[in-house]
Amino acid sequence: MNFQESIQTLYSLINYEKTDFSYNDLKLDRMREFMSLLKRPDTHSPVILVAGTKGKGSTCYYLERILASQQKKCGLYVKPHLLTFRERLQFNGEIIQPEELAKLVTEIFPVIDYMEKHSLYGKPTYFEVSVALAFQYFKKRNADFSIMEVGLGGRLDATNVADPILTIITPISYDHTEILGKTIPKIAREKAGILRPNIPLILGLQEKKAAKTTIMRIAEHLRVPVFPLENYYSYQILNRSAKGSVFEMKSKSGREGTFSLPLLGDQQVENFLTALLSAEHLGYSPSNQQLQNLLNEAVWPGRIQIIHSSPLTIFDVAHNQASFATLCHTLRDYLGIRKAIFLLGFLTGKDFPGIAKELSQIDSQVILTTPFNPKAALPADIVHFFIPHIPHHKVINDPYQAWEKALQYATEYRLPLVVAGSFYLAKLLSDKLNVTLSKEEVEL
């Protein structure tokens, strides 16, 4: 099949996934059988699993860049994508080429068809297939490491079929509570499902004490060596601006230095240091100059990204209370924004009262719209959550019309425009994000 056919075939699997699925339906037994039929591509290179609520994608990205600076060939699997499925499968800093993806899909689909007809567990899901494609791709490219961003949980996530040499857990907060549980300890237990006996854990900074307590208790039971970031690295932000941050860091090992990071937000410094500690644990310790060189080139689309200067337009994939808190702090501390137009679209099941509360920190005018996803929350169904916190609000169902109205307001009132709430709003900004699409993808 060609590239267009392969993408259409992949997306056809989304219909197979029930919108009302139980988390317990995502059984690893099906993924184990899938991997076995594919001759276990997940065992070809050392696997690093990265779970958490916030910052796991950025941490994966930094870790891949650090290891690449040491001449290591790294496969990087991240999700979801902004504009093209190809973003999920990256190798040596490049997303997979259309013809390579088409070839992989062509090779793997006979196994999917076989499982649909003969497996006790049924046909693999869209997400399970995407993980399998990543393992297959990294095997073909002879990766030195496979860095895998875990999905919404950990314990039952398809990536957890692999036996990692290192696990990483980034900050945990409330998200997907209808699936993972409504308390931090319950969510942390699901995330800690990636832990293995005697396999080291790099633990990012945890604002929620209950998250760290729960993880440490599970780790102790499994005899997992834990390396909390705060025990090994400290940092201080020296300057914040639209150009990013300048920070000073010191490590327990004696490393110290001052660095600049072009991505916006204090959380990016923490994500970077978590990745650095992980690389050092693997035995790789780049020089300060090597680290600064890779930071100079850091690009991670959709993370508090300035995409236009007039009017000032920012896109962020924030979709829960914690990430909106980070977004609002960064808008104030890095960009001096005290008043803004927000164009927001969400999937169902989000903590809308918590998000609205965070938005009230800024004098906000909110336009609610519908992201490009069948699981989108209808603006009329959620606007009442925002009314107590955001006096100025508007509902425009069509996202393109909402975008035009938001631009009009931002221009007329000379205010910044912030687009957030979902990865699935990225289509509105496809000509401005740092993602290169093929001709076929533009036409899809």
C-alpha positions as CSV (number, residue, x, y, z in Angstrom):
1,M,0.0,0.0,0.0
2,N,1.1,3.6,-0.6
3,F,1.4,6.3,2.1
4,Q,-2.2,7.6,1.8
5,E,-3.5,4.0,2.0
6,S,-1.4,3.2,5.0
7,I,-2.6,6.3,6.9
8,Q,-6.2,5.6,6.1
9,T,-5.8,2.0,7.2
10,L,-4.3,3.1,10.5
11,Y,-7.1,5.6,11.1
12,S,-9.7,3.0,10.4
13,L,-8.6,1.2,13.6
14,I,-9.8,4.1,15.7
15,N,-13.4,3.1,14.9
16,Y,-12.6,-0.3,16.5
17,E,-11.9,1.4,19.9
18,K,-15.0,1.8,22.0
19,T,-15.6,5.3,23.2
20,D,-16.9,3.9,26.5
21,F,-14.1,1.4,27.1
22,S,-13.0,0.2,30.5
23,Y,-9.4,0.7,31.3
24,N,-9.3,-3.0,32.2
25,D,-10.1,-3.8,28.6
26,L,-6.6,-2.6,27.6
27,K,-5.1,-5.9,28.5
28,L,-1.4,-6.5,27.9
29,D,-2.1,-10.1,27.0
30,R,-3.2,-9.0,23.5
31,M,-0.1,-6.8,23.1
32,R,2.1,-9.7,24.2
33,E,0.6,-11.9,21.6
34,F,1.0,-9.2,19.0
35,M,4.6,-8.8,19.9
36,S,5.2,-12.5,19.8
37,L,3.7,-12.8,16.3
38,L,6.0,-10.0,15.2
39,K,9.0,-11.9,16.7
40,R,9.4,-9.5,19.7
41,P,10.7,-6.3,18.2
42,D,10.5,-4.8,21.7
43,T,13.5,-6.9,22.7
44,H,15.9,-5.7,19.9
45,S,17.2,-2.6,21.7
46,P,17.3,-1.4,25.3
47,V,13.9,0.2,26.2
48,I,13.4,3.3,28.4
49,L,9.8,3.9,29.6
50,V,8.7,7.4,30.5
51,A,5.4,7.8,32.3
52,G,3.7,10.7,34.1
53,T,1.1,13.3,33.7
54,K,3.1,16.4,32.8
55,G,6.3,16.7,30.8
56,K,6.9,13.2,29.7
57,G,7.0,14.0,26.0
58,S,9.5,16.8,26.6
59,T,11.6,14.6,28.9
60,C,11.7,11.9,26.2
61,Y,12.8,14.5,23.6
62,Y,15.6,15.9,25.8
63,L,16.8,12.4,26.6
64,E,17.0,11.5,22.9
65,R,18.9,14.7,22.1
66,I,21.4,14.1,24.9
67,L,22.0,10.5,23.9
68,A,22.3,11.6,20.3
69,S,25.0,14.1,21.3
70,Q,26.9,11.0,22.5
71,Q,26.6,9.4,19.0
72,K,23.9,7.0,20.1
73,K,21.2,6.0,17.6
74,C,17.8,6.6,19.4
75,G,14.3,5.7,18.5
76,L,11.7,8.0,20.0
77,Y,8.0,7.2,20.3
78,V,5.7,10.0,21.5
79,K,2.0,10.6,21.4
80,P,-0.4,12.1,20.4
81,H,0.8,13.8,17.3
82,L,0.0,17.4,16.3
83,L,-0.5,17.2,12.5
84,T,0.8,13.9,11.2
85,F,1.0,10.3,12.5
86,R,4.6,10.3,11.4
87,E,5.5,12.5,14.4
88,R,5.0,9.5,16.7
89,L,7.9,7.6,15.2
90,Q,11.2,9.4,15.3
91,F,14.8,8.3,14.8
92,N,17.9,10.4,15.2
93,G,15.8,13.5,15.6
94,E,13.8,13.0,12.4
95,I,10.2,11.8,12.0
96,I,9.7,8.7,9.9
97,Q,9.4,9.3,6.1
98,P,6.1,8.6,4.4
99,E,7.4,5.7,2.3
100,E,9.0,4.1,5.4
101,L,5.7,4.2,7.3
102,A,3.8,2.8,4.4
103,K,6.2,-0.1,4.2
104,L,5.9,-0.8,7.9
105,V,2.1,-0.8,7.8
106,T,2.1,-3.1,4.8
107,E,4.3,-5.6,6.7
108,I,2.4,-5.5,9.9
109,F,-1.2,-5.7,8.8
110,P,-1.3,-9.4,7.9
111,V,-0.6,-10.0,11.6
112,I,-3.4,-7.7,12.6
113,D,-5.8,-9.5,10.2
114,Y,-4.7,-12.8,11.6
115,M,-5.4,-11.7,15.2
116,E,-8.8,-10.4,14.2
117,K,-9.7,-13.9,12.9
118,H,-7.9,-16.2,15.3
119,S,-6.8,-14.4,18.5
120,L,-8.7,-14.9,21.8
121,Y,-8.0,-11.3,22.5
122,G,-9.3,-9.8,19.3
123,K,-7.9,-7.2,16.9
124,P,-5.2,-4.8,18.2
125,T,-6.3,-1.3,18.8
126,Y,-5.0,1.9,17.0
127,F,-2.8,2.7,20.0
128,E,-1.4,-0.8,20.2
129,V,-0.6,-0.8,16.5
130,S,1.2,2.5,16.8
131,V,3.4,1.1,19.6
132,A,4.1,-2.0,17.6
133,L,5.1,0.1,14.5
134,A,7.5,2.0,16.7
135,F,9.2,-1.1,18.0
136,Q,9.4,-2.5,14.4
137,Y,10.8,0.7,13.1
138,F,13.5,1.0,15.8
139,K,14.4,-2.6,15.2
140,K,14.9,-2.0,11.5
141,R,17.0,1.1,12.2
142,N,19.2,-0.8,14.7
143,A,18.5,1.6,17.5
144,D,20.9,1.8,20.4
145,F,18.0,2.9,22.6
146,S,14.2,2.9,22.3
147,I,12.7,5.8,24.2
148,M,9.0,5.2,24.7
149,E,6.5,7.7,26.0
150,V,3.9,5.8,28.0
151,G,0.2,6.5,27.3
152,L,-2.4,7.8,29.8
153,G,-1.6,5.2,32.5
154,G,1.3,2.8,32.8
155,R,0.3,-0.5,34.3
156,L,-1.9,-1.6,31.3
157,D,-0.3,0.6,28.7
158,A,0.8,-1.1,25.4
159,T,4.3,0.2,25.9
160,N,4.6,-1.7,29.1
161,V,4.9,-5.0,27.2
162,A,8.6,-4.2,27.0
163,D,11.1,-4.9,29.8
164,P,12.9,-1.6,30.3
165,I,16.5,-1.1,31.4
166,L,15.4,2.3,33.0
167,T,12.1,3.8,34.0
168,I,11.3,7.5,34.4
169,I,8.2,9.1,36.0
170,T,7.6,12.8,35.5
171,P,5.3,14.9,37.7
172,I,1.9,13.3,38.4
173,S,-1.3,15.3,38.7
174,Y,-5.0,14.9,38.0
175,D,-5.9,13.8,34.5
176,H,-8.0,10.9,33.0
177,T,-9.5,10.5,36.5
178,E,-12.5,8.6,35.0
179,I,-10.0,5.9,34.0
180,L,-7.1,6.0,36.3
181,G,-8.9,7.0,39.5
182,K,-10.0,10.2,41.3
183,T,-7.1,10.4,43.8
184,I,-3.4,11.1,43.4
185,P,-2.4,7.7,45.1
186,K,-4.6,5.8,42.6
187,I,-3.2,7.6,39.6
188,A,0.4,7.2,41.0
189,R,-0.2,3.4,41.4
190,E,-1.2,3.2,37.7
191,K,1.8,5.2,36.6
192,A,4.1,3.1,38.8
193,G,2.9,0.0,36.9
194,I,6.0,0.5,34.6
195,L,8.3,-0.3,37.5
196,R,10.3,-3.6,37.4
197,P,12.1,-5.4,40.2
198,N,15.7,-4.1,40.6
199,I,15.3,-1.8,37.5
200,P,16.3,1.8,38.3
201,L,13.7,4.6,38.4
202,I,14.5,8.3,37.7
203,L,11.8,10.2,39.6
204,G,11.0,13.8,38.5
205,L,10.0,16.5,40.9
206,Q,6.6,15.7,42.4
207,E,4.5,18.6,43.6
208,K,2.0,16.2,45.0
209,K,3.5,14.6,48.2
210,A,1.0,11.7,47.9
211,A,2.4,10.8,44.4
212,K,6.0,10.5,45.6
213,T,4.9,8.6,48.8
214,T,3.0,6.1,46.7
215,I,5.7,5.6,44.2
216,M,8.4,5.2,46.8
217,R,6.3,2.6,48.7
218,I,5.8,0.6,45.5
219,A,9.5,0.9,44.6
220,E,10.6,-0.3,48.0
221,H,8.3,-3.4,47.7
222,L,9.9,-4.2,44.2
223,R,13.4,-3.3,45.4
224,V,13.6,-0.6,42.7
225,P,16.6,1.8,43.1
226,V,15.0,5.3,43.0
227,F,16.9,8.4,42.0
228,P,14.7,11.5,42.8
229,L,15.8,14.5,40.8
230,E,15.9,16.8,43.8
231,N,18.5,14.6,45.5
232,Y,20.9,15.0,42.6
233,Y,20.2,18.4,40.9
234,S,19.3,21.8,42.0
235,Y,18.6,24.8,39.8
236,Q,17.8,28.5,39.9
237,I,16.2,30.5,37.1
238,L,18.2,33.7,36.5
239,N,16.2,35.2,33.7
240,R,12.8,34.6,32.1
241,S,11.8,36.2,28.8
242,A,10.2,35.4,25.4
243,K,13.5,33.9,24.4
244,G,13.2,31.3,27.1
245,S,15.1,30.9,30.4
246,V,18.6,31.3,31.7
247,F,19.3,28.9,34.6
248,E,22.1,27.9,36.9
249,M,22.3,24.3,37.9
250,K,24.4,22.3,40.3
251,S,24.6,18.5,40.7
252,K,25.6,16.2,43.4
253,S,28.4,14.8,41.2
254,G,30.0,18.3,41.0
255,R,28.7,19.4,37.6
256,E,27.6,23.1,37.6
257,G,27.0,25.7,35.0
258,T,24.8,28.3,33.5
259,F,22.6,27.5,30.5
260,S,20.0,29.1,28.3
261,L,17.0,27.1,27.1
262,P,14.8,28.5,24.3
263,L,11.6,26.7,25.3
264,L,9.3,28.6,27.6
265,G,8.5,27.6,31.1
266,D,10.3,26.6,34.3
267,Q,9.0,23.1,33.8
268,Q,11.2,22.7,30.8
269,V,14.3,23.2,33.0
270,E,13.0,20.4,35.2
271,N,12.3,18.1,32.3
272,F,15.7,18.7,30.9
273,L,17.4,18.0,34.2
274,T,15.3,14.8,34.6
275,A,16.6,13.7,31.1
276,L,20.1,14.6,32.0
277,L,20.1,12.6,35.2
278,S,18.6,9.7,33.2
279,A,21.4,9.9,30.6
280,E,24.1,10.1,33.4
281,H,22.6,7.0,35.0
282,L,23.0,5.2,31.7
283,G,26.7,6.2,31.7
284,Y,26.6,9.2,29.4
285,S,27.7,12.6,30.6
286,P,28.0,15.3,27.9
287,S,30.1,18.3,28.5
288,N,28.4,21.6,29.4
289,Q,29.2,22.9,25.9
290,Q,27.5,19.8,24.3
291,L,24.5,20.4,26.5
292,Q,24.3,24.1,25.5
293,N,24.7,23.2,21.8
294,L,21.7,20.8,21.9
295,L,19.6,23.3,24.0
296,N,20.3,26.0,21.4
297,E,18.5,23.8,18.8
298,A,15.7,22.6,21.0
299,V,12.3,22.6,19.3
300,W,9.2,20.9,20.8
301,P,6.1,22.0,18.9
302,G,2.9,22.8,20.7
303,R,4.5,23.5,24.1
304,I,3.8,27.1,24.9
305,Q,5.0,27.9,21.4
306,I,5.0,31.4,20.0
307,I,3.7,30.9,16.5
308,H,3.0,34.5,15.4
309,S,4.1,37.9,16.5
310,S,1.3,40.2,15.3
311,P,-1.0,39.6,17.0
312,L,1.1,37.6,19.5
313,T,-0.2,34.1,19.2
314,I,0.7,31.2,21.5
315,F,-0.2,27.5,21.1
316,D,-0.1,25.0,23.9
317,V,-1.4,21.5,24.3
318,A,-2.5,22.1,28.0
319,H,-5.6,20.1,28.7
320,N,-5.8,19.6,32.5
321,Q,-5.7,21.9,35.6
322,A,-2.0,21.3,36.2
323,S,-0.9,22.1,32.7
324,F,-3.2,25.2,32.6
325,A,-1.6,26.4,35.8
326,T,1.8,26.0,34.2
327,L,0.6,27.8,31.1
328,C,-0.8,30.8,33.0
329,H,2.3,31.1,35.1
330,T,4.5,31.0,32.0
331,L,2.4,33.6,30.2
332,R,2.9,36.0,33.1
333,D,6.5,35.2,34.1
334,Y,8.0,34.9,30.6
335,L,5.8,37.0,28.4
336,G,4.4,39.6,30.9
337,I,0.8,38.7,29.8
338,R,-1.9,39.9,32.2
339,K,-4.8,39.9,29.7
340,A,-5.5,37.6,26.7
341,I,-8.0,36.1,24.3
342,F,-8.2,32.3,24.8
343,L,-9.4,30.0,22.1
344,L,-10.1,26.7,23.8
345,G,-11.3,23.3,22.7
346,F,-11.4,20.1,24.8
347,L,-12.1,16.4,24.8
348,T,-14.7,15.1,27.2
349,G,-13.9,14.2,30.7
350,K,-11.6,17.1,31.6
351,D,-11.6,19.0,34.9
352,F,-13.3,22.0,33.5
353,P,-13.9,23.8,36.8
354,G,-10.2,23.4,37.7
355,I,-9.2,24.7,34.3
356,A,-11.5,27.6,34.5
357,K,-10.1,28.5,38.0
358,E,-6.6,28.6,36.6
359,L,-7.7,30.8,33.7
360,S,-9.1,33.3,36.2
361,Q,-5.5,34.2,37.1
362,I,-5.4,36.1,33.9
363,D,-8.0,38.7,32.7
364,S,-9.4,36.3,30.1
365,Q,-11.9,36.4,27.3
366,V,-12.6,32.8,26.4
367,I,-14.0,31.4,23.1
368,L,-15.0,27.8,23.4
369,T,-15.0,25.7,20.3
370,T,-14.9,22.0,19.1
371,P,-11.5,20.3,18.5
372,F,-11.1,17.9,15.6
373,N,-11.9,14.7,17.4
374,P,-15.0,12.5,17.8
375,K,-14.5,12.6,21.5
376,A,-14.7,16.4,21.6
377,A,-16.6,18.1,24.4
378,L,-19.4,20.2,23.0
379,P,-18.9,23.9,24.0
380,A,-22.5,24.3,25.0
381,D,-22.2,21.4,27.4
382,I,-19.2,22.8,29.3
383,V,-19.6,26.6,29.1
384,H,-21.4,26.6,32.5
385,F,-18.2,25.5,34.2
386,F,-16.5,28.7,33.0
387,I,-19.2,31.2,33.7
388,P,-18.4,31.6,37.5
389,H,-14.7,32.3,36.7
390,I,-14.7,33.9,33.2
391,P,-17.2,36.7,32.8
392,H,-16.3,37.2,29.1
393,H,-17.0,34.0,27.2
394,K,-18.4,32.9,23.8
395,V,-19.4,29.6,22.2
396,I,-18.5,29.1,18.5
397,N,-18.9,25.4,17.5
398,D,-17.1,25.6,14.2
399,P,-13.3,25.8,15.0
400,Y,-12.5,27.7,11.8
401,Q,-15.1,30.4,12.6
402,A,-13.9,30.4,16.2
403,W,-10.3,31.0,15.0
404,E,-11.3,33.9,12.8
405,K,-13.3,35.5,15.6
406,A,-10.4,35.0,18.1
407,L,-8.0,36.6,15.6
408,Q,-10.4,39.5,15.1
409,Y,-10.7,40.1,18.9
410,A,-6.9,39.9,19.4
411,T,-6.3,42.4,16.6
412,E,-9.0,44.8,17.6
413,Y,-8.2,44.8,21.3
414,R,-4.4,44.5,20.8
415,L,-4.3,41.4,23.0
416,P,-2.3,38.2,22.8
417,L,-4.2,35.1,21.5
418,V,-3.7,31.8,23.3
419,V,-4.9,28.6,21.7
420,A,-5.1,25.6,24.1
421,G,-7.1,22.7,25.5
422,S,-6.2,19.9,23.1
423,F,-3.6,18.5,20.7
424,Y,-6.5,18.3,18.3
425,L,-6.7,22.1,17.7
426,A,-3.3,22.0,16.0
427,K,-5.0,21.7,12.6
428,L,-6.0,25.3,12.9
429,L,-2.4,26.3,13.0
430,S,-0.9,23.8,10.5
431,D,0.9,26.5,8.5
432,K,2.6,27.9,11.6
433,L,3.7,24.9,13.6
434,N,7.2,23.5,13.2
435,V,6.0,20.2,11.6
436,T,6.9,19.4,8.0
437,L,4.0,17.7,6.1
438,S,4.4,15.7,2.9
439,K,2.3,16.6,-0.1
440,E,0.1,13.5,0.6
441,E,-0.6,14.6,4.1
442,V,-1.6,18.1,3.0
443,E,-4.1,16.5,0.7
444,L,-5.5,14.0,3.1
